C-alpha cells in the first residue's frame, strides 16, 4: 500500500496515522522481521525502518545505542535488503526507509532505488540530505515512483517550507523540537501554530516526530496533525524486554497502548 492510499483510508475512517520507527538489526538482524510484523498486528499504520549509520547526528542516546548494537551485529544495507525481501509478502502496511545519505551513496543511488522498487518500498527519508542538494535524488525517486519525505523544523523559514511542501511526497515530517530524538515535553501552542502553518501551504499529510513517547502526547498531537512518529520509546521498550520469553506479545501490547488501539 502507498502512503497516499493509507492517509486517504485513515481520513475516510476519521483516524490519524501512527508511524513506528525501529532500527534495522536491533536487537538482532533476525528479529527485525518479527518486530515489524508485531507492530503491524498491533495496529501501527506505517513502519519506518532505519538503516544503522556510524555517525547518527540526529539521534539521541536511546537510538544511538540501538544502532551501535545493530552495527556490531553486522547490520548493513545489503542485509537490510534481504530482510525486506522476506517481509515483502507478509507486511501489508506502507514501509518507509529512513537513512543517512552515506550508506545509500556507497551502495549506489541507482542500484538502491532499483532495489526499493523491487521490494515495494513506499518512501524514503534521508536525514542529512539538504533539499538544495537533492535534485538528482528527487529525479530518480520520481522516475521510480518512490515518495520523498523531507523534514521541516521549528526554525524552517516560510520560503524553505514552500520548497519542502512542493518536493515532499507521502507526507511532510515535522520535527517537533530543535535537537535530537528522545523523550521530550512539548509547548503545544507553538507546535499547533507550526503544524497549521505547514498545512496552510499543502494538502499533503503533516506528521509530527521527535520526542513523542506516551499515549497522552500521541492523542494530543494527533488532534491537530495527520499523524505521529514514535521511535525512542519503542526502541527503549525493545531494549528492556527483547530477552523475555513473551517479548513479541509484550511489544504488541505496548504498541497498542501507544497507538490508541
C-alpha positions as CSV (number, residue, x, y, z in Angstrom):
1,X,0.0,0.0,0.0
2,X,1.2,3.5,-0.8
3,X,1.3,6.3,1.8
4,X,-1.3,8.4,-0.1
5,X,-3.6,5.4,0.0
6,X,-3.0,4.9,3.7
7,X,-3.7,8.5,4.6
8,X,-6.8,8.5,2.4
9,X,-8.1,5.3,4.1
10,X,-7.4,6.8,7.6
11,X,-9.2,10.1,6.7
12,X,-12.3,8.2,5.5
13,X,-12.3,6.4,8.9
14,X,-11.8,9.7,10.8
15,X,-8.4,8.4,12.1
16,X,-4.8,9.7,12.2
17,X,-1.7,7.9,11.4
18,X,0.6,6.2,13.9
19,X,4.0,5.6,12.5
20,X,6.5,3.5,14.4
21,X,10.3,3.8,13.9
22,X,12.6,0.9,14.5
23,X,16.3,0.4,13.5
24,X,17.2,-2.5,11.3
25,X,19.3,-5.1,13.0
26,X,18.2,-4.2,16.5
27,X,18.3,-6.1,18.8
28,X,19.4,-8.6,16.2
29,X,19.1,-8.9,12.4
30,X,16.9,-12.0,12.7
31,X,14.4,-10.3,14.9
32,X,13.7,-7.3,12.7
33,X,11.1,-9.1,10.6
34,X,9.1,-10.3,13.7
35,X,9.3,-6.9,15.3
36,X,7.8,-5.3,12.2
37,X,5.0,-7.9,11.9
38,X,4.3,-7.5,15.6
39,X,3.9,-3.7,15.2
40,X,1.7,-4.2,12.2
41,X,-0.5,-6.6,14.2
42,X,-0.8,-4.0,17.0
43,X,-2.4,-1.5,14.6
44,X,0.6,0.6,13.5
45,X,-0.3,2.3,10.2
46,X,3.2,2.8,8.8
47,X,6.6,1.4,9.8
48,X,9.7,3.4,9.4
49,X,12.8,1.2,9.3
50,X,16.1,2.9,10.0
51,X,19.4,2.0,8.3
52,X,22.1,2.0,11.0
53,X,24.9,4.5,10.5
54,X,28.1,5.1,12.5
55,X,27.6,8.9,12.8
56,X,23.8,9.4,13.5
57,X,23.8,13.1,14.1
58,X,20.0,13.5,14.6
59,X,19.6,10.5,17.0
60,X,19.5,10.8,20.8
61,X,21.1,8.3,23.2
62,X,18.4,5.6,23.0
63,X,18.5,5.2,19.2
64,X,22.3,5.8,19.1
65,X,22.7,2.8,21.5
66,X,20.4,0.7,19.4
67,X,22.1,1.5,16.1
68,X,25.5,0.9,17.6
69,X,24.4,-2.6,18.6
70,X,22.9,-3.2,15.2
71,X,26.2,-2.3,13.5
72,X,28.0,-4.7,15.9
73,X,25.5,-7.3,14.7
74,X,26.7,-6.7,11.2
75,X,23.6,-4.7,10.1
76,X,24.2,-3.1,6.7
77,X,22.2,-2.2,3.6
78,X,22.7,-5.5,1.9
79,X,21.4,-7.5,4.8
80,X,18.6,-5.0,5.2
81,X,17.5,-5.6,1.6
82,X,17.5,-9.3,2.3
83,X,15.2,-8.9,5.3
84,X,13.0,-6.6,3.3
85,X,12.7,-9.3,0.7
86,X,11.5,-11.7,3.5
87,X,9.0,-9.0,4.6
88,X,7.6,-8.2,1.2
89,X,4.9,-10.7,1.0
90,X,3.8,-10.6,4.7
91,X,3.9,-6.9,5.6
92,X,0.8,-5.0,4.3
93,X,1.3,-1.6,5.8
94,X,3.5,1.0,4.0
95,X,7.2,0.8,4.8
96,X,9.4,3.9,4.8
97,X,13.1,3.6,4.8
98,X,15.0,6.2,6.9
99,X,18.7,6.6,6.3
100,X,21.6,8.9,6.3
101,X,23.0,9.6,2.8
102,X,26.3,7.9,3.2
103,X,25.1,4.2,3.1
104,X,23.0,4.9,0.1
105,X,25.8,6.8,-1.7
106,X,28.2,4.0,-1.1
107,X,25.7,1.4,-2.2
108,X,24.9,3.3,-5.4
109,X,21.9,5.5,-5.7
110,X,20.5,4.0,-8.9
111,X,21.1,0.5,-7.6
112,X,19.4,1.5,-4.3
113,X,16.3,2.8,-6.0
114,X,16.0,-0.3,-8.2
115,X,16.0,-2.4,-5.1
116,X,13.4,-0.2,-3.5
117,X,11.0,-0.7,-6.4
118,X,11.6,-4.4,-6.4
119,X,10.8,-4.5,-2.6
120,X,7.7,-2.4,-2.9
121,X,9.1,0.3,-0.5
122,X,6.7,3.2,-0.3
123,X,9.0,6.1,0.6
124,X,12.5,7.2,1.5
125,X,13.5,9.8,4.0
126,X,17.2,10.9,4.3
127,X,18.2,12.6,7.5
128,X,21.2,14.6,6.3
129,X,20.5,15.3,2.6
130,X,19.6,19.0,2.3
131,X,16.8,19.9,0.0
132,X,19.0,22.2,-2.1
133,X,21.4,19.3,-2.8
134,X,18.7,16.6,-3.5
135,X,17.9,17.4,-7.2
136,X,19.3,14.2,-8.6
137,X,17.9,12.1,-5.7
138,X,14.4,13.6,-6.3
139,X,14.6,13.0,-10.0
140,X,15.5,9.3,-9.6
141,X,12.8,8.8,-6.9
142,X,10.1,10.4,-9.1
143,X,11.1,8.1,-12.0
144,X,10.8,5.1,-9.8
145,X,7.6,6.3,-8.2
146,X,9.1,6.3,-4.7
147,X,7.9,9.0,-2.3
148,X,10.4,11.5,-1.0
149,X,9.8,12.7,2.6
150,X,11.5,15.9,3.7
151,X,11.9,17.4,7.2
152,X,10.6,20.8,8.4
153,X,11.6,22.1,11.8
154,X,10.6,25.0,14.2
155,X,13.4,27.1,12.6
156,X,12.5,26.4,8.9
157,X,11.8,29.7,7.1
158,X,8.5,30.2,5.2
159,X,10.4,30.2,1.9
160,X,12.0,26.9,2.6
161,X,8.8,25.4,3.9
162,X,7.2,26.2,0.5
163,X,10.0,24.3,-1.2
164,X,9.7,21.4,1.2
165,X,6.0,21.0,0.7
166,X,6.5,21.2,-3.0
167,X,9.1,18.4,-3.2
168,X,7.7,16.1,-0.4
169,X,5.6,13.1,-1.3
170,X,3.8,10.8,1.1
171,X,3.9,13.2,4.0
172,X,5.9,16.1,5.4
173,X,7.9,15.1,8.5
174,X,7.7,17.9,11.1
175,X,10.4,17.7,13.7
176,X,8.7,18.9,16.8
177,X,11.8,20.3,18.6
178,X,15.2,21.7,17.8
179,X,17.7,19.0,18.7
180,X,17.9,15.2,18.7
181,X,15.5,12.4,19.2
182,X,14.4,11.2,22.6
183,X,11.6,11.8,25.1
184,X,10.5,15.4,25.3
185,X,7.9,17.7,26.8
186,X,6.1,19.9,24.4
187,X,4.9,23.5,24.2
188,X,1.7,22.7,22.4
189,X,0.7,26.2,21.4
190,X,3.9,26.6,19.4
191,X,3.6,23.1,17.9
192,X,0.0,23.7,16.9
193,X,0.9,27.0,15.2
194,X,3.8,25.5,13.3
195,X,1.7,22.5,12.0
196,X,-1.1,24.8,11.0
197,X,1.3,26.9,9.0
198,X,2.6,23.9,7.1
199,X,-0.9,22.7,6.4
200,X,-1.8,26.1,5.0
201,X,0.9,25.5,2.4
202,X,0.0,22.0,1.3
203,X,-2.7,19.4,1.0
204,X,-0.2,16.6,1.9
205,X,-0.3,15.0,5.3
206,X,1.8,16.5,8.0
207,X,3.1,14.1,10.6
208,X,5.0,15.1,13.8
209,X,8.0,13.2,15.1
210,X,10.9,13.5,17.7
211,X,10.2,13.4,21.4
212,X,6.7,11.8,21.4
213,X,6.8,9.0,23.9
214,X,3.5,8.4,25.6
215,X,-0.2,7.8,24.9
216,X,-1.4,11.3,26.0
217,X,1.1,13.0,23.7
218,X,0.1,10.8,20.8
219,X,-3.6,11.7,21.4
220,X,-2.9,15.4,21.8
221,X,-0.7,15.7,18.7
222,X,-2.9,13.6,16.5
223,X,-5.7,16.1,17.3
224,X,-4.0,18.8,15.1
225,X,-1.8,16.8,12.8
226,X,-2.3,14.0,10.3
227,X,-0.2,11.6,12.3
228,X,2.7,11.0,14.7
229,X,6.0,9.2,14.5
230,X,7.2,7.4,17.6
231,X,10.7,5.9,17.8
232,X,12.7,6.2,21.0
233,X,10.1,4.9,23.4
234,X,9.5,1.8,21.2
235,X,13.2,1.3,20.8
236,X,13.7,1.6,24.6
237,X,10.9,-0.9,25.2
238,X,12.6,-3.4,22.8
239,X,15.9,-2.9,24.6
240,X,14.4,-3.6,28.0
241,X,12.3,-6.6,27.0
242,X,13.7,-8.4,24.0
243,X,15.3,-11.2,26.1
244,X,12.0,-12.1,27.7
245,X,10.2,-15.2,26.5
246,X,7.0,-13.4,25.6
247,X,8.7,-10.3,24.2
248,X,6.7,-10.1,20.9
249,X,3.4,-10.3,22.7
250,X,4.5,-7.6,25.2
251,X,5.7,-5.4,22.3
252,X,2.3,-5.9,20.6
253,X,0.5,-4.8,23.8
254,X,2.8,-1.8,24.3
255,X,2.4,-0.6,20.7
256,X,-1.4,-0.9,21.0
257,X,-1.3,1.3,24.2
258,X,0.6,4.0,22.3
259,X,-1.4,4.0,19.1
260,X,-4.7,4.1,20.9
261,X,-5.9,0.7,19.7
